[in-house]
């Protein structure tokens, strides 16, 4: 019974979180997106706003 429960838990975890390779790929994509957001935020912060006379 315990082996079945462990197998069920592992199957559910795989379904919920994906394989280690899939998790690593999502982590890389998240780091890329975070870096892009930071760069765009920094660029926007340095852009003058409002009308210039």
PyMOL commands that set and color helices and strands:
alter all, ss='L'
color gray80, all
select helices_A, chain A and resi 2-17+20-45
alter helices_A, ss='H'
color red, helices_A
deselect
rebuild
show_as cartoon
